[in-house]
């Protein structure tokens, strides 16, 4: 009996130890030299973060376009609800991608073409009242404030956020379908530009950073691009998206007001920063985090803590942002301060560490 008990306990102990043991890294994840890590950071940012997020964005905008076409053919409240959720899903992918606004999204001016705000109501209503056919070329030639996410949001949700399927007219459907097609095409182009299997893609340009590369003459220049983009979106959220309407007490400057999605937008911007730092989205890879951890564990802890503090501060805002600037000024200021603090750490401490140790 004693021997059976001993054997049983040994088995339990073995199972317990086994269950607590971290799975070994795959051969693709193992890095043995600083140069290996340096290359892996660029590869995994391209494969695990940029490529996957842009793929999600393209998939979500394609679904939005398909469902809007169906809504035009047979208006239905459930289908309108689906379209609204499609918009939110696409918006989530886009806002995360704003943590790396470099490459074709910048050089091809895709950012302003799909995300200019506030909406130009006067001209938008003029388009709806007009007679121009909403052809591909016509939509492409419109001013930025009349196309992209926010005019689509306005048409789907209505100015008060409660639009029903019965409130659409034929002209609104025509404009909505054309805008969604344009958004789908532009985000599909972004997805293709970060195709890591193509030697002519921007992903290939980033991953081949080093001597002879006309865009990134060194890996350090690529790391600096990533760090500056992370700091840049933090600055845009704190100083532009939040502080400007807050200081002016002007809710008309709020981003994504019709879907009441502003706080979600801001949060996804910070989650995008987290994805870039960790090289983590659907999968985990080697990121700037791994370079920092080799040289300054305290800084790594600080960055991660400040990311979570910024997200938590945003979640403490419990009403739509347009209301919060009036009703919850303390929470709004706390969130601005937390994001500003994160930006300062990224633009100074993280950038300095990368510049000191990233010339691999």
Buried (B, 14 or more C-beta within 10 A) or exposed (E): EEEEEEEEEEEEEEEEEEEEEEEEEEEEEEBEEBEEBBBBBBBBBBBBBBBBBBBBBBBBBBBBBBBBBBBBEEBEEEBBEBBBBBBBBBBBBBBBBBBBBBBBBEEEEBBBBBBBBBBBEEBBEEBEEEEEEBEEEEBEEBEBBBBBBBBBBBBBBBEEBEBEBEEBEEBBBBBBBBBBBBBBBBBBBBBBBBBBEEEEBBBBBBBBBBEEBEBBEBBBBBBBBBBBBBBBBBBBBBBEBBBEBBEEEEBEBBBBBBBBBBBBBBBBBBBBBBBBBBBBBEEEBBBBBBBBEEEBEEBBEBBBEBBBBBBEBBEBBEBBBBBBBEEBEEBBBBBBBBBBBBBBBBBEBBBEBBEEBBEB
